Amino acid sequence: MSIKIARTDATLGAYISNVDLSRISDSLAQALREAFHEFGVLIFPDQHLSAESQEAFGQVFGRIEYLDPKKTRKSVYISNTLNEGKVMERSKYSKSLLRGNEGWHTDSSYMPLSAKASCLSAVKVPKDGGGTGWADMRAAYAALDESTRRKIQDLSALHSLYYSQSKIGHIGKTGESYGFHTRGAPLRPLVKIHPETKRKSLYIGRHAYSIPGMDEDEARKLLNELLDFACQPPRIYEHKWNVGDLAIWDNRCVLHRARPYDVTEPRVLRHVRIAGEPESESAPTQRDVRASSFEAA
């Protein structure tokens, strides 16, 4: 039984059906990896995987990245509900990591080792909104004019979660949660060559904030212009979640964002992140980046 692939109407993304992700053969794993490299985003409706099965699925694409300092959890819940099941207050949500996720970004770019892929499955979803959008950075780079390509070909940007969260008024503290660290801000090229497909793409997003050797205002203007240009049709696609859906995407060439919704309703997604290979996804870090150095928006 072969899988069925239905392309989206964007330059990235495909829906995969006629497959049971709780039982993955070697041939299926190979077919999924090939589709992953071609489409950047794979969406699997109606899978209803357990945490263990989702983690096993993630391992088809690489080593799972632990998302807690003690390295005990391979999957975590991205949720606006608290431990007792209550929904987070709207005022707290507005300055939380969750709200920050509504900006275009790539996972772990602010860490010394960035993520290869991310995988979400829907556990609880609101009645309206709350989907996930993706943007094709391969097609974005291909659409740039030649003068812009020349301008950015040798430029790199610092990436910081302190910076991106400060823009929504959330000042993180060292050790508060995943990503708030003191090892410094990773420096990453604006133009990334995919380690497997060899295609060029833009490597930008809300965590990128400074370009060494360039005036700060000029750098942020350039980064904002690139982001605005990149995240336009036909290079973007949005999926509205149904409980049981699963999606995986390539952080090396795709940006993503959560979409707004009524935050008085629960939204719970289970997240598994696949670590990048050090040969291609590690980056040198520069000076420590601290929340106090950024002005909250």
Phi, psi and chi 1 to 4 in degrees:
 res  aa     phi    psi   chi1   chi2   chi3   chi4
   1 MET       -  120.3 -174.7  179.3  -64.2      -
   2 SER   -95.4  151.9   59.4      -      -      -
   3 ILE   -72.3  155.2   63.8  174.3      -      -
   4 LYS  -109.1  132.6  -66.1 -178.6  179.2  179.1
   5 ILE  -119.0  124.6  -60.0  176.4      -      -
   6 ALA  -120.7  112.7      -      -      -      -
   7 ARG   -66.1  149.5  -63.7  171.7  178.6  -95.7
   8 THR   -79.4  178.1   71.2      -      -      -
   9 ASP   -89.1    9.3   57.4    2.2      -      -
  10 ALA  -102.1 -179.7      -      -      -      -
  11 THR   -78.9   -4.7   59.8      -      -      -
  12 LEU  -138.6  164.5   80.1  172.3      -      -
  13 GLY    93.4  141.5      -      -      -      -
  14 ALA  -152.5  145.5      -      -      -      -
  15 TYR   -92.8  131.8  -78.1   83.1      -      -
  16 ILE  -113.6  125.5  -48.7  -64.5      -      -
  17 SER  -132.3 -179.3   58.1      -      -      -
  18 ASN    60.9   41.2 -156.5   37.7      -      -
  19 VAL  -147.2  144.0   60.3      -      -      -
  20 ASP  -114.1  106.3  179.6   -0.1      -      -
  21 LEU   -75.4   -7.1  -63.7 -177.1      -      -
  22 SER   -81.1   -8.1   66.1      -      -      -
  23 ARG  -136.6   98.5  -56.6  170.5   61.9 -174.6
  24 ILE  -115.4  114.9  -59.4  180.0      -      -
  25 SER   -82.8  169.5   63.6      -      -      -
  26 ASP   -62.5  -40.1  -70.0  -16.7      -      -
  27 SER   -67.7  -37.7   59.8      -      -      -
  28 LEU   -66.7  -42.0  174.5   57.7      -      -
  29 ALA   -58.6  -42.7      -      -      -      -
  30 GLN   -65.6  -41.1 -178.2   59.0   31.4      -
  31 ALA   -64.1  -38.8      -      -      -      -
  32 LEU   -67.8  -40.4  -66.6  178.0      -      -
  33 ARG   -63.9  -39.1  -75.1 -169.9  -71.0  -94.6
  34 GLU   -64.9  -42.3  -68.9  174.2    0.2      -
  35 ALA   -65.4  -38.7      -      -      -      -
  36 PHE   -58.1  -45.6  175.6   74.9      -      -
  37 HIS   -69.0  -32.4  -69.8  143.6      -      -
  38 GLU   -76.5  -45.8  179.8  176.2   -3.1      -
  39 PHE  -100.4  -19.1  -61.1  106.9      -      -
  40 GLY    80.3  -35.4      -      -      -      -
  41 VAL  -134.5  128.9 -178.6      -      -      -
  42 LEU  -119.4  130.9  -56.5 -179.6      -      -
  43 ILE  -119.1  128.2  -55.6  167.6      -      -
  44 PHE  -119.1  101.7  -57.5   84.2      -      -
  45 PRO   -70.4  148.9  -17.7   31.3      -      -
  46 ASP    57.8   48.6 -158.3   27.3      -      -
  47 GLN   -96.2  -39.5  -71.9  -68.1  -39.4      -
  48 HIS    54.1   51.3  -61.1  -83.5      -      -
  49 LEU   -77.7  148.4  -65.5 -173.8      -      -
  50 SER   -75.2  168.1   65.3      -      -      -
  51 ALA   -58.5  -42.1      -      -      -      -
  52 GLU   -64.2  -41.3  -67.1   75.3   17.1      -
  53 SER   -70.0  -35.8  -67.9      -      -      -
  54 GLN   -66.4  -40.3 -175.7  175.9  -16.8      -
  55 GLU   -63.7  -40.9  -68.4  164.4   10.5      -
  56 ALA   -64.4  -39.5      -      -      -      -
  57 PHE   -62.1  -43.8  167.9   75.2      -      -
  58 GLY   -58.8  -34.9      -      -      -      -
  59 GLN   -68.4  -14.5  -70.9  174.1  -19.5      -
  60 VAL   -61.2  -27.5  167.6      -      -      -
  61 PHE  -103.8   -7.9  -61.1   87.5      -      -
  62 GLY   151.3 -167.2      -      -      -      -
  63 ARG   -77.9  133.5  178.7  178.2   60.5   83.0
  64 ILE   -71.9  136.4  -58.4  -60.1      -      -
  65 GLU   -91.9  121.0  178.8 -180.0  -33.3      -
  66 TYR   -67.4  136.2  -72.9   97.4      -      -
  67 LEU  -108.2   18.4  -62.2  178.0      -      -
  68 ASP  -136.9  149.8   66.4  -53.1      -      -
  69 PRO   -58.5  -29.4  -23.6   34.2      -      -
  70 LYS   -83.1   -3.7  -64.7 -178.5  179.5  179.4
  71 LYS    55.7   50.7  -64.1 -173.4  176.2 -178.9
  72 THR  -114.8  -18.8   58.9      -      -      -
  73 ARG  -114.8  121.8  -68.4  180.0  -66.2  169.8
  74 LYS   -90.3  -14.5  -69.7 -174.0  176.3 -179.0
  75 SER  -138.1  146.1   59.7      -      -      -
  76 VAL  -134.6  164.3  -63.2      -      -      -
  77 TYR  -103.4  127.0  -70.5   91.9      -      -
  78 ILE   -93.9  105.2  -61.0  176.4      -      -
  79 SER  -146.8  146.6  170.7      -      -      -
  80 ASN   -96.8   14.8   66.2  -26.5      -      -
  81 THR  -103.3  148.7   60.7      -      -      -
  82 LEU   -90.3  176.7  -54.7  175.4      -      -
  83 ASN   -56.2  -35.1  -68.2  -25.0      -      -
  84 GLU   -85.1    5.2   62.3  -87.6   20.1      -
  85 GLY    92.9   -4.3      -      -      -      -
  86 LYS   -77.5  148.8  -64.8 -179.5  180.0  179.4
  87 VAL   -77.8  139.2  174.8      -      -      -
  88 MET   -59.2  143.3 -175.0 -174.6  -58.9      -
  89 GLU   -62.3  144.6  -66.7  179.1   10.4      -
  90 ARG   -57.7  -39.6 -171.2 -175.8  -63.6  -86.8
  91 SER   -65.3  -35.7   60.3      -      -      -
  92 LYS   -74.0  -38.5  -68.9 -175.6  177.5  179.8
  93 TYR   -59.9  -38.9  177.6   91.7      -      -
  94 SER   -62.5  -22.5   68.2      -      -      -
  95 LYS  -118.2   21.6  -66.3 -175.3  177.5 -178.3
  96 SER   -97.6  170.6   69.8      -      -      -
  97 LEU   -57.3  -33.2  -75.8  167.4      -      -
  98 LEU   -61.0  -45.0  -66.3  170.9      -      -
  99 ARG   -63.7  -38.9  171.7   67.6 -167.5  -69.7
 100 GLY   -59.2  -31.8      -      -      -      -
 101 ASN   -65.6   -9.7  -72.4  -21.4      -      -
 102 GLU   -80.4   -3.1  -65.7  176.9   10.1      -
 103 GLY   -97.2  149.1      -      -      -      -
 104 TRP   -60.6  129.3  -70.9  112.0      -      -
 105 HIS  -158.9  168.9   64.3  -73.2      -      -
 106 THR  -121.3  140.8 -174.6      -      -      -
 107 ASP   -70.9  137.1  -75.0  -24.1      -      -
 108 SER    68.4   12.3  -60.3      -      -      -
 109 SER   -63.7  -20.8   68.4      -      -      -
 110 TYR   -87.1    1.6   48.0   79.7      -      -
 111 MET  -102.5  156.2  -60.9  -69.8  -78.3      -
 112 PRO   -58.9  -29.3  -27.5   36.6      -      -
 113 LEU  -119.5  111.9 -178.1   65.9      -      -
 114 SER   -81.5  164.5   60.3      -      -      -
 115 ALA   -79.7  147.3      -      -      -      -
 116 LYS   -82.8  -47.8  175.0 -179.5 -177.7  178.7
 117 ALA  -150.0  160.1      -      -      -      -
 118 SER  -130.8  147.2  -64.8      -      -      -
 119 CYS  -135.1  124.1  174.4      -      -      -
 120 LEU  -119.2  143.5  -72.3  179.2      -      -
 121 SER  -129.5  143.9   62.5      -      -      -
 122 ALA   -88.6  122.7      -      -      -      -
 123 VAL  -103.9  -48.3  178.9      -      -      -
 124 LYS  -136.1  138.7  -68.8 -177.0  179.9 -179.3
 125 VAL  -133.2  147.6  -63.1      -      -      -
 126 PRO   -72.1  165.4   27.0  -34.2      -      -
 127 LYS   -65.3  -39.4  -72.6 -177.6  -67.2 -174.3
 128 ASP  -132.5  148.7  -63.8  -57.8      -      -
 129 GLY    69.3 -165.0      -      -      -      -
 130 GLY    76.6   15.6      -      -      -      -
 131 GLY   -75.2 -173.7      -      -      -      -
 132 THR  -125.9  132.9  -63.7      -      -      -
 133 GLY  -109.8  150.9      -      -      -      -
 134 TRP  -129.8  150.1  -64.7  -82.5      -      -
 135 ALA  -130.3  135.0      -      -      -      -
 136 ASP   -88.3  105.0 -171.2  -12.3      -      -
 137 MET   -80.3  -16.0  -65.4  -61.5  101.9      -
 138 ARG   -68.5  -51.7  -54.4  165.7  -58.2 -177.8
 139 ALA   -65.6  -32.5      -      -      -      -
 140 ALA   -63.7  -45.8      -      -      -      -
 141 TYR   -63.1  -42.9  176.8   79.9      -      -
 142 ALA   -62.2  -27.5      -      -      -      -
 143 ALA   -86.2   -8.5      -      -      -      -
 144 LEU   -67.1  147.8  -68.9  173.4      -      -
 145 ASP   -73.7  160.8   59.6   73.5      -      -
 146 GLU   -63.6  -35.9 -171.3   58.6   35.0      -
 147 SER   -65.7  -38.0   63.0      -      -      -
 148 THR   -68.5  -39.1  -57.9      -      -      -
 149 ARG   -59.8  -43.2  -70.5 -171.3 -165.7  178.3
 150 ARG   -65.1  -38.9  -71.3 -164.2  -61.8  -91.5
 151 LYS   -62.9  -38.7  179.2  178.2 -179.4  178.0
 152 ILE  -100.4   -5.4   67.3  174.2      -      -
 153 GLN   -60.9  -28.7   65.1 -178.7   -4.6      -
 154 ASP  -113.0   12.1  -64.2  -38.3      -      -
 155 LEU   -92.2  150.0  -62.4  179.8      -      -
 156 SER  -132.1  156.6  -64.1      -      -      -
 157 ALA  -128.2  146.2      -      -      -      -
 158 LEU   -79.1  144.4  -66.6  165.5      -      -
 159 HIS  -120.8  133.3  -71.0 -119.1      -      -
 160 SER  -147.3  129.6  169.1      -      -      -
 161 LEU   -73.6  -29.9 -173.4   59.0      -      -
 162 TYR   -57.1  -47.9  -73.6  132.0      -      -
 163 TYR   -62.9  -53.0  166.4   75.4      -      -
 164 SER   -63.2  -37.6   54.9      -      -      -
 165 GLN   -74.4  -30.7  -74.5  -60.2  111.3      -
 166 SER   -63.0  -26.4   75.3      -      -      -
 167 LYS   -68.3  -18.1  -58.2  -54.9  -71.5 -177.7
 168 ILE  -109.1   11.0   61.7  166.3      -      -
 169 GLY    88.5   12.5      -      -      -      -
 170 HIS  -102.8  111.2  177.0 -150.2      -      -
 171 ILE   -98.2  107.7  -55.0  -58.8      -      -
 172 GLY   -77.5  154.1      -      -      -      -
 173 LYS  -115.6  144.1  -62.1  178.0 -179.2  178.5
 174 THR   -54.7  129.1  -59.7      -      -      -
 175 GLY    82.6   -1.0      -      -      -      -
 176 GLU   -65.6  -44.1  176.7 -173.2   30.4      -
 177 SER  -161.4  177.4   63.5      -      -      -
 178 TYR   -51.9  129.5  175.9   84.8      -      -
 179 GLY    98.2  -19.7      -      -      -      -
 180 PHE   -91.2  104.3  -71.3  107.5      -      -
 181 HIS  -139.6  176.3   54.9   87.7      -      -
 182 THR  -118.6   18.1   58.1      -      -      -
 183 ARG   -84.4   -3.8  -66.2 -178.7   63.4 -178.0
 184 GLY   102.7  170.6      -      -      -      -
 185 ALA   -91.4  127.0      -      -      -      -
 186 PRO   -66.6  143.4  -20.8   33.0      -      -
 187 LEU  -106.0  117.5 -178.1   65.4      -      -
 188 ARG  -127.2  139.4  -59.6 -172.1  178.1  -79.6
 189 PRO   -60.9  144.9  -21.2   32.5      -      -
 190 LEU   -70.0  -27.9  -65.6 -171.5      -      -
 191 VAL  -111.2  117.4  179.7      -      -      -
 192 LYS  -108.1  137.3 -177.5  175.7  179.7   61.8
 193 ILE   -99.2  119.8  -61.0  176.1      -      -
 194 HIS   -62.1  129.8 -163.8  -76.4      -      -
 195 PRO   -67.1  -18.9   24.1  -34.8      -      -
 196 GLU  -109.3  -45.2  -66.4  171.2  -89.6      -
 197 THR   -87.0  -19.2   68.0      -      -      -
 198 LYS    68.6   10.3  -53.0  -53.8  178.0 -175.4
 199 ARG   -78.0  146.1  -69.1 -177.4   64.1  179.5
 200 LYS   -87.4  145.9  -70.4 -176.6  177.4 -179.6
 201 SER  -149.2  162.7   64.3      -      -      -
 202 LEU   -77.4  139.3  -69.4  175.0      -      -
 203 TYR  -120.9   89.5 -161.0   81.0      -      -
 204 ILE  -135.1 -149.6   50.3  177.9      -      -
 205 GLY   118.4  178.4      -      -      -      -
 206 ARG   -67.4  -20.5   74.1 -175.4 -171.5   99.0
 207 HIS   -78.5  -19.2  -56.8  -48.3      -      -
 208 ALA   -78.8  131.5      -      -      -      -
 209 TYR  -143.5  -13.8   74.4   98.7      -      -
 210 SER  -150.1  139.8  177.8      -      -      -
 211 ILE  -118.6  111.2  -62.2  173.5      -      -
 212 PRO   -53.5  134.7  -28.5   37.5      -      -
 213 GLY    87.9   -3.2      -      -      -      -
 214 MET  -119.7  142.5 -175.9  178.7  -70.2      -
 215 ASP   -52.8  140.4  174.6   80.1      -      -
 216 GLU   -59.2  -44.8  -69.4  -65.4  -44.5      -
 217 ASP   -65.0  -41.1  -70.5  -21.2      -      -
 218 GLU   -64.3  -40.6 -178.4 -176.0   -2.5      -
 219 ALA   -63.9  -46.2      -      -      -      -
 220 ARG   -66.6  -35.7  -67.6 -178.4 -173.0 -177.8
 221 LYS   -62.2  -45.6 -178.6  175.8 -177.0  -70.6
 222 LEU   -62.6  -46.0  173.7   59.9      -      -
 223 LEU   -63.2  -39.8  -69.3  168.2      -      -
 224 ASN   -67.2  -40.1  -72.4  -24.3      -      -
 225 GLU   -64.6  -41.7  -71.5  175.4  -12.8      -
 226 LEU   -63.8  -41.9  -71.9  172.1      -      -
 227 LEU   -65.7  -44.2 -169.3   61.7      -      -
 228 ASP   -62.2  -41.8  -70.9  -17.0      -      -
 229 PHE   -65.7  -44.2  171.6   82.2      -      -
 230 ALA   -65.5  -41.1      -      -      -      -
 231 CYS   -92.9   61.5  -59.8      -      -      -
 232 GLN  -132.2  153.8  -62.3  -70.2  -24.6      -
 233 PRO   -58.2  146.4  -21.8   33.3      -      -
 234 PRO   -90.8   22.7   36.7  -37.3      -      -
 235 ARG   -92.6    3.4  -62.3 -178.3  -71.0  -86.9
 236 ILE  -122.9  147.5   56.4  175.0      -      -
 237 TYR  -142.4  142.5 -177.7   75.6      -      -
 238 GLU  -124.8  134.4 -176.4  177.0  -42.9      -
 239 HIS  -110.9  130.4  174.2   67.1      -      -
 240 LYS   -92.1  121.4  176.5  171.0  173.7   51.0
 241 TRP   -72.5  142.2  -65.1  100.3      -      -
 242 ASN  -117.1  148.0  -68.8  -54.0      -      -
 243 VAL   -55.4  130.8  172.2      -      -      -
 244 GLY   100.4  -15.0      -      -      -      -
 245 ASP   -68.5  152.7  -69.5   -6.8      -      -
 246 LEU  -137.5  142.8  179.7  142.1      -      -
 247 ALA  -139.0  147.9      -      -      -      -
 248 ILE  -135.2  142.4 -172.2  167.6      -      -
 249 TRP  -142.3  161.7   62.8   91.5      -      -
 250 ASP   -94.8  105.0 -168.6  -24.4      -      -
 251 ASN   -66.1  -14.2  -84.6  -61.7      -      -
 252 ARG   -78.5  -12.7  -59.4  165.5  -64.0 -177.5
 253 CYS  -147.5   10.1   57.9      -      -      -
 254 VAL  -134.3  134.2  172.2      -      -      -
 255 LEU   -96.4  158.7  -63.7 -177.8      -      -
 256 HIS  -145.2  164.8   65.4  -75.9      -      -
 257 ARG  -157.0  150.1   65.2  176.1  177.9  177.5
 258 ALA   -81.5  148.6      -      -      -      -
 259 ARG  -100.3  149.5  -54.8  -55.6  -69.0  129.7
 260 PRO   -61.5  156.3  -21.9   33.5      -      -
 261 TYR  -161.3  174.2   64.4  101.5      -      -
 262 ASP   -73.6  105.4 -178.2   -8.0      -      -
 263 VAL   -75.5    1.3  -62.4      -      -      -
 264 THR   -81.9   -8.5   65.2      -      -      -
 265 GLU  -100.1  146.8  -62.4 -178.9   37.3      -
 266 PRO   -71.1  139.7   24.7  -33.2      -      -
 267 ARG  -133.5  114.8 -179.8 -178.6 -173.8  -94.3
 268 VAL  -129.3  117.9 -178.1      -      -      -
 269 LEU  -123.2  137.1  -58.5  176.2      -      -
 270 ARG   -91.4  132.6 -171.9 -169.6  -57.0  119.6
 271 HIS  -119.0  130.4  179.6   52.5      -      -
 272 VAL  -125.3  132.1  170.1      -      -      -
 273 ARG  -118.2  133.8 -166.7  173.0  -65.6  178.4
 274 ILE   -98.9  125.4  -66.7   85.0      -      -
 275 ALA   -69.9  147.9      -      -      -      -
 276 GLY   -76.5  154.9      -      -      -      -
 277 GLU   -74.7  131.9  -75.9   81.8   13.5      -
 278 PRO   -55.7  -31.8  -26.8   35.7      -      -
 279 GLU   -60.8  -31.4  -63.6   78.5   11.0      -
 280 SER  -116.6  -21.1   60.7      -      -      -
 281 GLU  -112.2   -2.8  -53.2  -46.5  -48.5      -
 282 SER   -82.5  154.4   61.5      -      -      -
 283 ALA  -145.3  147.2      -      -      -      -
 284 PRO   -69.0  151.0   27.4  -35.1      -      -
 285 THR  -112.4  148.4   56.9      -      -      -
 286 GLN  -107.8 -161.8  -67.0 -161.5    2.1      -
 287 ARG   -46.2  153.8   61.0 -179.6  173.7   78.9
 288 ASP   -56.5  140.5  -77.2   -3.4      -      -
 289 VAL  -113.5  117.9 -179.5      -      -      -
 290 ARG  -119.2  146.4  -58.6 -168.3 -176.5  -82.2
 291 ALA   -56.1  -34.9      -      -      -      -
 292 SER   -66.2  -16.6   59.2      -      -      -
 293 SER   -84.2   -5.0   66.1      -      -      -
 294 PHE  -112.5  143.6  -62.3  121.0      -      -
 295 GLU   -90.2  119.7 -179.9 -179.7   -5.6      -
 296 ALA   -65.5  139.4      -      -      -      -
 297 ALA   -76.0      -      -      -      -      -
